[in-house]
Amino acid sequence: MEVLASLSPDFVADPYTAYARLREGGGPVRQVMTPDQGLVWLVIGYEAAREAFSSPKLSRDWHREWRQEGWEPPYALDMLGNTNMLMSDPPHHTRLRKLVSQEFTARRVEKMRGRVQEITDELLDRMTADGARHADLIDAFASPLPMIVICELLGVPGLDRASFHHWSNETLAPTSPEAEKEAYEQIMPYLGGLIAAKRENPGEDLLSALVHTADEGGDRLTEEELISLAFLLLVAGHETTVNTIGNAVRMLFAHPDQLAAVRADPAGLAEGLVEETLRYEGPVPTTTPRIALEDTEIGGVLVPRGGMVLVDMAAADRDPARYSDPDRFDVRREDARTHLSFGYGTRFCLGAPLARLEGEVALRTLLERCPDLEPDGEPGEWLPGILLRGVRSLPVRW
């Protein structure tokens, strides 16, 4: 058994060296000790990861009675707000996805393109106002963009968005257990009140639509399901896009040839930049935990009943059995879009079209407006844990 935290001098800063060592040890699934999840079965192979995403024997529903002996779920997993697609199995997952898919459509997302461009331009106007030539890209641009977009999508009043931003940060990358607990205890009542307001006075936003949507049989989302879904859209729709934008810029700085190529053709290469960033340095390296309902074979490796499984997309997306020269960052890579950063199969992220749209618009416009963009010092500290991949600050100048 490997101890994942000790496989490199700083695993959070460089997990890929650790993944390479795990591959050398043999097999696409390895039992490891992680710094924050304990003993887990880590899926690092691309095909094994697709197999794990599709397996009905790996469960995301922590409320079932087969919890791993001696293991207590994190505080957040027992909170109101976990009755969502991420934390459920079929047929419940299938039902929720069907109801949400009726309203969170590709057409709705595409209609947001113009507004995403407006928000992007407004933020860059503010960032470059009065001849400013430097900024923290995360604070000035990468973080507020998806927060404004997701709040407008859900119909969150403007005055409440600062609170939303704080809650999102503390639930996904908490500064302390106390801060995480406080954030959960504040956001859930707020979402309940917001849903009540949408029920009384619906608008054109997605949350209003979800409050009132029903399938052909009259099935509707319950109050708890609505709160859980709104929470999922908030945290999944914000932090992941922040880190996609930040990671893309960091990767361009680290690969001058690729930066030169994107500078020369930001409109033509923005899509490729987003997809290669998602493959090479994705914002969500690993899934949240799954539990084996029974003895389960994944990638030819037997995971015992009760075993905790993490699908490591960051490792799978650099699997040399799937990608040629996988440790090379190449914005023109033709098969980058086959990455697993958004999951796979029935677990493929419903918000992927919006994330791609925001990333492409943001990065294209940034490089068009600031063609001389370059680092202005070292990036800030890494986000804690292995669930998110990104830095808290990214100083730039232009």
N, C-alpha and C positions, 0 to 999 in steps of 0.2 A: 504494500500500500504506500502511495506517495502522500506527502504532506504538501498540498498545493501552495500554501503560503511560503514555503521554503525553497521552491524550485527556481527562484530568481532573487537577486538582492532586493528588488522591489516589485512584487507581483502586480500591484495596481498600475505602476508605471509601465511595466513591460510583461504582460501576461503571455505574449506569443512565444517567448523563449521557453516558458514553462510548458506550453502546449506542444512545442517541438520535442521536448524531452519526454513528454507523455507518449507521443507517437512512437518514439524510439523504443519505448518499453513494450510496445505491441498492443494491437487491438483498438477498435474505435470507441470502446467503452471502458473507462478506468475507474476503479474505486479510489477516492482521494479524500483527504481531510481538508476542508476549506476553512478560511479564517472566520466566516460568519454563518455558515450553514451546517458545520459539523461534518460528519461522515456521509458522503454521497457517492452515487454512481454518476460520473461525468461522461456525457456523450459528446465525443470530440470529432467523430467522423461524419462526413456530409450525408452519405446514404443512411447511416445509422440514425442520424438526427431526423431525417425525413420519416424513417420508420417509427421513431419515438413519438413524433408529432401526431402520427396517424394511429398509434396503438390504443385500442379501447381498454387495455389492461393497465394503462398508466393514468391515474386519476388526478384531477385538480380540485376535487370537492373535499375540503378538509372537514366538513361536517358529517361525513360518514363515520362509521364506528370502527374503522380499521386503522386508526392512527398508529403510527410507528411506536412500538413499546418503548417507554422511557423518553419520548420526545414530546415536548410541549410546543404548540404553534406560537409564532410571534404574536405579540399583543394585537397588532393590526388585523390579523386573520380572524379574530373573534369579534371584531367590531361590526356594527351596522355598516353596510356599504359593500359587502362581499357577495351579494346575490347578483353577480354579473357573469358575463360570458367567460371571463378569464378564470373565474373560480368555480366553474361548473362543468359537468359531464353531460353527454347525451343521455336521455332526450331533453333534459332541461336546457342544455347549451343550444341544441338545435332550435328549440322553441324561441329562446331569447334572440338568437341570431336572425331568425326569420322575421320577428316583429321589428327589430331594429333596422334590418336591411330594407324594409318597406319605405323608410324615411331617410336613412343615411345612405343616399344613392350617389353614384358617380355623377349623375346630372346635377344634384344639389351641390356637390363639391366643385364641379366645373363652373357653375354659376358664380362661385366665390372668387374666381381668378382675378377679375377686375378689382375687387375689394382688397384681395391680398396684395396686389400691385400697389394700390393706393396706400395701404398701411406701410408697406416696404418703403415707398418713396417718402412718406411723412417721417418715418424713423430716421432715414438717411439724411433728410433735410435737417432734422434736429441734431443729428450726430455731427454734421459738417457745418453747422451754423456759425456765422461770424468768423469764418476762416479757420475753424478748428481743424487741426491736422493730426490729432491722436485721440484715442478713446479705448475703453474696455469694451471689446466687441460683444461680449456676453451680456453685459449690463445694458449697453446702449442699443443693441440690435437683436442679437440672437434670442435673448430671453423675452423681451416685450412683444416681438412679432407673433409667435405662436400663442402667447397668452391673450393678446387682443383678439386674434382670430378665433380661438376656442371660446372665449367669452362672448363674442358676437354670435358665434354659431349656436351657443346654448341660450343666448338672451340674458346674460348676466349684466346688470346695470354697471355703468362705468365707474361709479364711486366704490363698488365692491371689488374691483379687479386687483387692487393692491393686496387685499386679504386673500383672494384666490391665489395670487402668486406666492405668497408666503406659505399657505397651506400646501400647495403643490410641492414646493421645495422640501418642506419638512416631512411630508409623507413618503417621498421617494428617496431623499438623501438627507435624513434628519441630522441636525446638529447635536442632538442629545435624545435619549429615550423620553425625557420629560417633554421636550418640544414636540416630538412626534405624537405623543399621547394628547397633548393640548390641541394640536392641529386637527386630529381626528375628531375630538370632542367639540370642536367649533364648526368644522365643515359640514358634518352630517345634519345638524339642526338647520344650518343655513340652506342646504340643498332642499330639505323638506319644506321650508318656507317658500323657496323659489318655485318649487313644483306646485304648491298650493296657489301661488299667484298666477302661474301659467294655466292652471285648471280654471281659475275664475276669469282671467282675461288673457286668452291665448294670443300670441303674436305670430310672426312669420318664421320664428327661429325653430331650430331642430328640437329643443326640449319641449316646446309647445306641441309640436307635431307628435312627439313620442307619448306625451301625456294623453293625447286623444286618439292615437292610432289603434286599430283593431284589425285582426285578420278576418277572413271570410266566415269563420265560425264565431266571431264575436270575442275572441280571446284578447285580453289587454295586459299590459304590464302592470304589476301591482305597485303599491306605493314604495315598498322596500326595493323592488327591482328598478324603479325609476331613480331612486336615490343612488343605488349602486351603479347604475349605468351612467348617470351624470358624473359621479365621482371618477369612474373609469375613463370617461372621455376627457375629463379635466387633466388627470395625471398622465394618461397615455398620450394625450394630444399636445401637451406642453413640453415636458422635460425631454422627451425623445427628439423633438424637432430642434429644441435648443442645442442639443448635443450633436445632431446631424450637421447643423450649420457650423458650430464651433469646431467639430472634428474635421470637416471638409477644409476649413481655412488652415487648421494646424497641419493637415497633410500636404496642402499646397506649399506652405512655408518649408516643410521638411523635404519637399521634392521640387527643386527649382525648375527642372525641365517641364514638369506638369503645370506649375504656376505660369510659366511662360506661354504654354500652349493655351491655357484657359484665358489668360489675359488677351491673347491674340484673337480668340473667338469665344467670348463668354456665352453668347446666345447658342452657338452650335454645340458647345461642350458642357453646358450646365447640367443637362440630364445625365450625361455620362459621369460627371463629377459626383452627383448625388448617388448614383447607383454604385460606383466604385467605392465611395466613402462608406456606404451601408455594408458593402462586402468586406472592405479592408479594415475599417475602424468604426463599426456600427455603434449606435447609441445604447443598445441593450445587448450586452455580450451573452448573457445567459437567461434562460427562462426562469420564472418562479417555479418552486418545487412541484414535482409530481411524485405520487406514491404508487408502487406496484401493488395492484390488487391481488395478484397471485404470482407465482414464479413465472418470470417473463424473460424471453430471449430477445435481446436487442443487439443487432450487429454481430450475432453469433456468440454473445456473452450472456450468461444467465444472471439475471437480477432477481434476488429472492423476494418473496412476498414481504411487503412492508418496507422494502428498500426505497430510499429517497433518491430521485433521479433529477438531475439538472441537464437540460439540453443546452450545450454550449455553442451558440451560433457563431461566436467569434472564432472558435477553433474550427468548426465545420466549414466556415466560409474561407478558411485558408488551408483546406485539405488538399494536399498535392495530388490525391487520387481523383479530385474533381476539377481543380483549376491548374492551368499551366503557369508555372512560376508564381505561385500564390502570394509570396511575400513581396511582390513588386506592385507598387501603386501605379495604376495605369487608367487614366480617365477615358481612354479609347477602348478599353477591354470589351470585347463584343458580347461575352456571356456574363457580365457582371450582374445583370438583372436577375439571374437565377439564384442569387444569394438567399439566405434563410433569415435575414434580419427581421422580416415581417412574419415569420412563422411559415407554416406549410399546411396545405389541405384545409380541413374544416377549422384549423387553428390559425389560418391566415388572417392578418390584422385587417379589420374593416376600415380602419382609418388610413390605410396605406396610400390611397389616392390623394388624400389631403396632405399627408406628410410629404409626398413627392412634389405636389404642387407648391407647397410653401418653400421647400428646399430649393427647387429649381428657380423660382421667382426671386427668392432672397439672394442666392449666390450669383445668379446672372446680373442682377441689378447692382449688387455690391461691387462686383469687378468692373462693371461698366462705369459706375460713379466714382470708384476709387481704384483706378487701374494701377496705381503705384503702391497698393496695400502691401505692408511688410510688418514683421514683428517689431514691437516696441518694448522689449524686455521678455522675461520668461513668463510662460503661462502660470496661472494660479494653481492651487492644490487640486489634486484629483478628487473626484466625488468618491465617497467611501463605498466599500463593498464591491460585489461582483455583478450586481444587477444593472448598474448604469456605467457608461463609459464616457467621461468628459471631464472638463476642468471648470472650476468655479469662476475663473476670469481669464481673459485673453487680450492683453494689451497690444494694440496695433497703432500704426501711423501710416500716413499716406501723403 
